[in-house]
């Protein structure tokens, strides 16, 4: 799928992703729209830009440390619900780094009334009705949209539209020294159009370019993606890291020793490059992602007829489901797959320790 990416560039229901604002981002769309967005967003994730925003994450981490200390003082049971706490922390990080706003989720006690918390719940709707909409859209997209249904609530679009307009106005519609996500898309809005390579270039070998109009729907769609993908995936994975370390005292002790050693060498100051000096902690994160992948299944929709090496012919519109969870738990790939063994990354030479 990497070599012949052109044939599998669509996620799913490719003919319908334009029918909702939220589905017009990298996670859902495909074809030329995906290619142009991917090409223009890549610069935002350069090491230089991430390093420039690291102080914002550090500020959120310092606040998290204070909140934990206060909770432990006031909590007689000495127990903290880590998943919700980390969700608040990552939401604060995304709000600060991506949108330049303080969400206040960490310091407020009435988090259920926090608008960012409410939006997070609406995006990740785990109700029976939400599941029914997701399944119906995947199986019968033409009927789903033909009936006027939408997967995502209109309140989500309204909220992020107002958020963007407010941040734009506060910055006088000019880029700021923060170099954050809002600055990035402000430059898009000022140029009105995005330029990028055509997805067909993968097949033809040509260098044709595509122009994509920048409108409010496009900007809001990217905002929702940054917000949703940023806070939920990080909070969930980090929670599972703590869960596995709690079950494995030896691994926990080794992580604590590695982190303490790092702080000793850096006078208690955490730097952007810290993860490079804590390989065992990184191995624990990767092993956690193997055990609990963010997405258990990846779906790709065939863009044009394609013959697999086995001779099986895939028609346009067919869907390929990649069983990520099964691959990660297959003993052929990972001996004793249900065991938490960060050291296996050394066995597979994924890291240089």
VEXDREN-2710 file (C-alpha; in Angstrom, 1 decimal):
% VEXDREN-2710
k/r/px/py/pz
1/UNK/0.0/0.0/0.0
2/UNK/3.0/2.3/0.4
3/UNK/4.5/1.4/-3.0
4/UNK/1.1/1.7/-4.8
5/UNK/-0.3/4.4/-2.5
6/UNK/-2.3/6.0/-5.4
7/UNK/-4.7/3.1/-5.5
8/UNK/-5.3/3.2/-1.7
9/UNK/-5.3/6.9/-1.0
10/UNK/-9.0/7.2/0.0
11/UNK/-10.0/6.5/3.6
12/UNK/-13.6/5.5/3.1
13/UNK/-16.9/6.8/1.5
14/UNK/-14.6/9.0/-0.6
15/UNK/-17.5/10.4/-2.6
16/UNK/-19.2/11.8/0.4
17/UNK/-16.5/13.4/2.6
18/UNK/-17.4/16.9/1.2
19/UNK/-20.9/16.7/2.7
20/UNK/-19.8/17.5/6.2
21/UNK/-17.4/20.2/7.3
22/UNK/-15.7/18.0/9.9
23/UNK/-14.9/15.3/7.4
24/UNK/-13.0/17.7/5.1
25/UNK/-9.7/17.1/6.9
26/UNK/-6.7/14.7/6.5
27/UNK/-8.2/12.0/8.7
28/UNK/-11.3/11.4/6.5
29/UNK/-10.6/12.7/3.0
30/UNK/-8.5/11.4/0.2
31/UNK/-7.4/12.2/-3.4
32/UNK/-6.2/15.7/-4.3
33/UNK/-7.7/17.3/-1.3
34/UNK/-5.7/15.0/1.0
35/UNK/-2.5/15.4/-0.9
36/UNK/-2.6/19.2/-1.0
37/UNK/-3.5/19.4/2.7
38/UNK/-0.8/16.9/3.7
39/UNK/1.8/18.8/1.7
40/UNK/0.8/22.2/3.3
41/UNK/0.5/20.9/6.8
42/UNK/3.9/19.1/6.9
43/UNK/5.8/22.3/7.7
44/UNK/3.8/22.8/10.9
45/UNK/5.4/19.6/12.3
46/UNK/9.0/20.5/11.7
47/UNK/11.4/20.1/14.6
48/UNK/12.0/23.9/14.7
49/UNK/8.3/24.8/15.0
50/UNK/7.7/22.1/17.6
51/UNK/10.7/23.2/19.6
52/UNK/9.4/26.8/19.6
53/UNK/6.1/25.7/21.1
54/UNK/7.6/23.4/23.6
55/UNK/7.5/26.0/26.4
56/UNK/3.8/26.1/26.1
57/UNK/3.6/22.3/26.8
58/UNK/6.1/22.8/29.7
59/UNK/3.8/25.4/31.2
60/UNK/0.9/23.0/31.1
61/UNK/3.0/20.3/32.6
62/UNK/4.0/22.6/35.5
63/UNK/0.3/23.3/36.1
64/UNK/-0.5/19.6/36.0
65/UNK/2.1/18.9/38.7
66/UNK/0.5/21.5/40.9
67/UNK/-3.0/20.1/40.3
68/UNK/-1.8/16.6/41.2
69/UNK/-0.1/17.8/44.4
70/UNK/-3.3/19.7/45.4
71/UNK/-5.5/16.7/44.7
72/UNK/-3.3/14.4/46.8
73/UNK/-3.5/16.8/49.7
74/UNK/-7.3/17.1/49.6
75/UNK/-8.0/13.5/48.7
76/UNK/-7.9/11.2/51.8
77/UNK/-8.0/8.1/49.7
78/UNK/-4.8/9.1/47.9
79/UNK/-6.4/8.0/44.6
80/UNK/-6.6/10.1/41.4
81/UNK/-8.6/9.2/38.3
82/UNK/-5.8/9.5/35.8
83/UNK/-7.6/9.3/32.5
84/UNK/-9.8/12.3/33.1
85/UNK/-6.9/14.3/34.5
86/UNK/-4.7/13.6/31.5
87/UNK/-7.6/14.5/29.2
88/UNK/-7.7/17.9/30.9
89/UNK/-4.0/18.3/30.6
90/UNK/-3.8/17.3/26.9
91/UNK/-6.8/19.6/26.2
92/UNK/-4.9/22.5/27.8
93/UNK/-1.8/21.7/25.7
94/UNK/-3.8/21.6/22.5
95/UNK/-5.7/24.8/23.3
96/UNK/-2.5/26.6/24.1
97/UNK/-0.3/25.2/21.3
98/UNK/-2.8/25.1/18.5
99/UNK/-5.2/27.9/19.2
100/UNK/-3.4/30.2/21.6
101/UNK/-6.2/30.1/24.1
102/UNK/-6.4/28.9/27.7
103/UNK/-9.1/26.2/28.0
104/UNK/-9.0/26.2/31.8
105/UNK/-9.8/22.5/31.9
106/UNK/-7.1/21.7/34.5
107/UNK/-7.9/24.4/37.0
108/UNK/-11.7/24.4/36.8
109/UNK/-13.7/22.1/39.1
110/UNK/-16.9/22.3/36.9
111/UNK/-15.2/20.7/33.9
112/UNK/-18.5/19.3/32.6
113/UNK/-19.6/22.8/31.9
114/UNK/-16.3/23.7/30.1
115/UNK/-17.1/24.3/26.4
116/UNK/-13.9/22.4/25.3
117/UNK/-14.9/19.4/27.4
118/UNK/-18.4/19.5/25.9
119/UNK/-17.0/19.6/22.4
120/UNK/-14.7/16.7/23.1
121/UNK/-17.6/14.6/24.3
122/UNK/-19.6/15.6/21.1
123/UNK/-16.8/14.7/18.8
124/UNK/-16.2/11.3/20.5
125/UNK/-19.9/10.5/20.9
126/UNK/-19.9/7.0/22.5
127/UNK/-23.7/6.8/22.8
128/UNK/-25.7/4.1/21.0
129/UNK/-27.1/6.7/18.6
130/UNK/-23.6/7.9/17.8
131/UNK/-22.5/4.3/17.1
132/UNK/-25.6/3.8/14.9
133/UNK/-24.8/6.9/12.9
134/UNK/-21.1/5.8/12.4
135/UNK/-22.1/2.3/11.2
136/UNK/-24.9/3.6/9.0
137/UNK/-22.7/6.1/7.3
138/UNK/-20.0/3.5/6.7
139/UNK/-22.4/0.9/5.2
140/UNK/-24.9/3.1/3.4
141/UNK/-23.3/6.5/2.9
142/UNK/-25.6/7.6/-0.1
143/UNK/-28.7/6.8/1.9
144/UNK/-27.3/8.3/5.1
145/UNK/-26.6/11.7/3.5
146/UNK/-29.7/11.4/1.3
147/UNK/-31.8/11.4/4.4
148/UNK/-30.1/14.6/5.5
149/UNK/-28.2/12.9/8.4
150/UNK/-24.8/14.0/9.6
151/UNK/-22.2/12.1/11.6
152/UNK/-21.0/15.1/13.5
153/UNK/-23.2/17.6/15.4
154/UNK/-23.5/21.1/13.9
155/UNK/-22.6/22.5/17.3
156/UNK/-19.1/21.4/16.7
157/UNK/-18.7/23.4/13.5
158/UNK/-20.4/26.4/15.2
159/UNK/-18.0/26.3/18.2
160/UNK/-14.8/26.0/16.2
161/UNK/-16.0/28.6/13.7
162/UNK/-16.5/31.1/16.6
163/UNK/-13.2/30.1/18.2
164/UNK/-11.3/30.7/15.0
165/UNK/-13.0/34.1/14.3
166/UNK/-12.3/35.2/17.9
167/UNK/-8.6/34.2/17.7
168/UNK/-8.2/35.8/14.3
169/UNK/-9.8/39.1/15.6
170/UNK/-7.6/39.1/18.7
171/UNK/-4.5/38.9/16.4
172/UNK/-5.9/41.5/14.1
173/UNK/-5.9/38.9/11.3
174/UNK/-2.1/39.0/11.3
175/UNK/0.4/36.3/12.2
176/UNK/1.9/36.5/15.7
177/UNK/5.3/35.5/17.2
178/UNK/3.7/32.3/18.6
179/UNK/4.1/30.4/15.3
180/UNK/1.2/28.1/16.3
181/UNK/-1.5/26.4/14.3
182/UNK/-3.7/29.5/14.1
183/UNK/-0.8/31.5/12.7
184/UNK/-0.3/28.8/10.1
185/UNK/-3.9/28.7/8.9
186/UNK/-4.0/32.5/9.0
187/UNK/-1.4/32.5/6.2
188/UNK/-3.7/30.1/4.3
189/UNK/-6.7/32.5/4.7
190/UNK/-4.6/35.4/3.5
191/UNK/-3.5/33.6/0.4
192/UNK/-7.1/32.3/-0.3
193/UNK/-5.7/29.2/-2.1
194/UNK/-3.4/26.3/-1.3
195/UNK/-1.1/24.8/-3.9
196/UNK/0.1/21.2/-4.0
197/UNK/0.9/18.2/-6.1
198/UNK/-1.8/16.2/-7.7
199/UNK/-2.4/12.7/-6.3
200/UNK/-2.3/11.4/-9.8
201/UNK/1.5/12.2/-9.9
202/UNK/2.0/9.0/-7.9
203/UNK/0.7/7.1/-10.9
204/UNK/1.7/9.2/-13.9
205/UNK/5.1/10.4/-12.7
206/UNK/4.2/13.9/-13.8
207/UNK/4.5/17.1/-11.7
208/UNK/1.0/18.5/-12.1
209/UNK/-0.2/20.9/-9.4
210/UNK/-3.6/21.4/-7.8
211/UNK/-5.2/24.5/-6.3
212/UNK/-7.5/24.2/-3.3
213/UNK/-9.7/27.0/-2.2
214/UNK/-9.4/28.1/1.4
215/UNK/-12.8/28.7/2.9
216/UNK/-14.2/28.6/6.4
217/UNK/-15.2/24.9/6.1
218/UNK/-11.7/24.0/5.3
219/UNK/-10.2/25.9/8.2
220/UNK/-12.7/24.6/10.7
221/UNK/-12.2/21.0/9.5
222/UNK/-8.5/21.2/10.3
223/UNK/-9.2/22.8/13.7
224/UNK/-11.5/19.9/14.7
225/UNK/-8.8/17.4/13.6
226/UNK/-6.1/19.1/15.6
227/UNK/-8.3/19.3/18.7
228/UNK/-9.7/15.8/18.6
229/UNK/-6.6/13.9/17.5
230/UNK/-4.4/15.8/19.8
231/UNK/-6.1/15.5/23.1
232/UNK/-7.9/12.2/23.1
233/UNK/-5.2/10.0/21.5
234/UNK/-2.4/11.4/23.8
235/UNK/-4.6/11.2/27.0
236/UNK/-5.6/7.6/26.2
237/UNK/-2.1/6.4/25.4
238/UNK/-0.5/8.1/28.4
239/UNK/-3.2/6.5/30.7
240/UNK/-2.4/3.1/29.4
241/UNK/1.4/3.8/29.9
242/UNK/0.6/4.5/33.6
243/UNK/-1.6/1.4/33.8
244/UNK/1.1/-0.9/32.5
245/UNK/3.8/0.6/34.7
246/UNK/1.6/0.2/37.7
247/UNK/1.3/-3.5/36.9
248/UNK/5.0/-3.9/36.3
249/UNK/7.0/-2.4/39.3
250/UNK/10.4/-3.3/37.8
251/UNK/9.6/-1.3/34.6
252/UNK/8.2/1.5/36.7
253/UNK/11.4/1.7/38.8
254/UNK/13.5/1.7/35.7
255/UNK/11.5/4.6/34.2
256/UNK/11.7/6.6/37.5
257/UNK/15.4/6.1/37.6
258/UNK/15.8/7.2/34.0
259/UNK/13.7/10.3/34.5
260/UNK/15.4/11.2/37.8
261/UNK/18.8/10.8/36.1
262/UNK/17.7/13.1/33.3
263/UNK/16.6/15.8/35.7
264/UNK/19.8/15.5/37.7
265/UNK/21.8/16.1/34.5
266/UNK/19.7/19.0/33.5
267/UNK/19.2/20.8/36.8
268/UNK/15.5/19.9/37.0
269/UNK/14.8/21.5/33.6
270/UNK/13.0/19.5/30.9
271/UNK/14.0/20.3/27.3
272/UNK/12.5/19.5/23.9
273/UNK/15.1/16.9/23.2
274/UNK/14.5/15.0/26.5
275/UNK/13.0/11.9/24.9
276/UNK/16.2/11.2/23.1
277/UNK/17.9/10.8/26.5
278/UNK/15.2/8.6/27.9
279/UNK/15.1/5.6/25.6
280/UNK/13.5/3.2/28.0
281/UNK/10.6/5.5/28.6
282/UNK/10.2/5.8/24.8
283/UNK/10.2/2.0/24.6
284/UNK/7.4/1.9/27.2
285/UNK/5.3/4.3/25.2
286/UNK/5.9/2.3/22.0
287/UNK/5.1/-1.0/23.7
288/UNK/1.9/0.5/25.1
289/UNK/0.9/1.6/21.6
290/UNK/1.5/-2.0/20.4
291/UNK/-0.8/-3.3/23.1
292/UNK/-3.4/-0.6/22.8
293/UNK/-3.2/0.9/19.3
294/UNK/-5.1/4.2/18.9
295/UNK/-7.0/2.7/16.0
296/UNK/-7.5/-1.1/16.1
297/UNK/-8.4/-1.1/12.4
298/UNK/-7.4/1.1/9.5
299/UNK/-9.7/1.4/6.4
300/UNK/-8.7/2.3/2.9
301/UNK/-10.9/2.6/-0.1
302/UNK/-9.6/1.5/-3.5
303/UNK/-9.4/4.5/-5.9
304/UNK/-9.0/2.4/-9.1
305/UNK/-9.1/-1.3/-10.0
306/UNK/-6.0/-3.0/-8.6
307/UNK/-4.7/-6.5/-8.8
308/UNK/-3.0/-7.9/-5.7
309/UNK/0.2/-10.1/-6.1
310/UNK/-2.1/-13.1/-5.4
311/UNK/-4.2/-12.2/-8.5
312/UNK/-7.2/-11.0/-6.5
313/UNK/-8.8/-8.1/-8.4
314/UNK/-10.0/-5.2/-6.3
315/UNK/-12.6/-2.9/-7.8
316/UNK/-12.9/0.8/-7.4
317/UNK/-14.8/1.5/-4.2
318/UNK/-13.8/-1.8/-2.4
319/UNK/-12.5/-1.3/1.1
320/UNK/-9.4/-2.8/2.6
321/UNK/-9.4/-3.2/6.4
322/UNK/-6.0/-3.4/8.0
323/UNK/-6.3/-5.3/11.3
324/UNK/-3.8/-3.3/13.3
325/UNK/-4.7/-4.8/16.7
326/UNK/-4.5/-8.3/15.3
327/UNK/-1.1/-7.6/13.8
328/UNK/0.2/-6.2/17.1
329/UNK/-1.1/-9.3/19.0
330/UNK/0.0/-11.9/16.5
331/UNK/2.6/-14.2/18.2
332/UNK/4.4/-14.6/14.8
333/UNK/5.2/-10.9/14.9
334/UNK/5.5/-10.5/18.7
335/UNK/6.3/-13.5/20.9
336/UNK/4.1/-13.5/24.0
337/UNK/2.1/-10.7/22.5
338/UNK/-0.1/-10.0/25.6
339/UNK/3.0/-9.4/27.7
340/UNK/4.2/-5.8/28.4
341/UNK/7.9/-6.0/27.4
342/UNK/9.5/-2.7/26.5
343/UNK/12.7/-4.6/26.0
344/UNK/11.3/-6.2/22.8
345/UNK/12.1/-3.0/21.0
346/UNK/15.7/-3.7/21.6
347/UNK/15.2/-7.3/20.2
348/UNK/13.7/-5.9/17.1
349/UNK/16.4/-3.2/16.8
350/UNK/13.8/-0.4/16.6
351/UNK/15.9/1.7/18.9
352/UNK/19.6/2.4/19.6
353/UNK/20.0/2.4/23.4
END
